[in-house]
Amino acid sequence: MKKTAGVFAMLLGMLCAASPAFSQEAENPVKKIWGNVTATVKSDGKNQLKFRRGTANTFGSLDVFGDRNFDMESFYGEFRARKPIGKGFAVGAEYNGGTNVNDLVRFHASYSRKIGPVYTDVKFSPVATSLEDGMEMGISATADIGNWNFIGWSDIGYDYDKFSYKGELDISRKIGNSAYVVGRVEKYPWQQTPVYSAGLKANF
């Protein structure tokens, strides 16, 4: 329990820190610091709060999960930092941890660029600090088109004897100055079928 509380506090601190951060939000590609919170109801019977914060060279995300009575019982978080080395390439590290999840750090090389309205980022992690996890390749893309915002990502992992796949797609529409309605579909290895979510997002 102490470990869980400590990791949760650390991730929350990372999200609140006013340090430069890696932007996965196409809506704010040059803004110094951006952030948002999304509240959704999921088709698997759970509720979810998602906090994101970032700008140029770091990115933090914290997901808190609960039941329909809003008993928030578990969380998952990640924090990524990178160092640009020129022409869209960068090197960095990413921490992942949470409830019933082995804490690990992945070291990666990445390439990012903007093509029209779409900002894309591809990363490859050859090693991780957990001996149970192997290589991983990930791709993410974001775009703003009119009042619509699209965020999608997918990771492919190879754990020495098998491949694993996971990913999410968020589609949101602006309904106010900083407010959006959001629809999401996600698929993780432990889910038998895709899980759908709907809710609201607020930028800050």
PyMOL commands that set and color helices and strands:
alter all, ss='L'
color gray80, all
select helices_A, chain A and resi 2-16
alter helices_A, ss='H'
color red, helices_A
select strands_A, chain A and resi 34-42+47-54+58-66+72-86+89-98+101-115+118-128+135-145+148-158+163-174+179-187+195-203
alter strands_A, ss='S'
color yellow, strands_A
deselect
rebuild
show_as cartoon
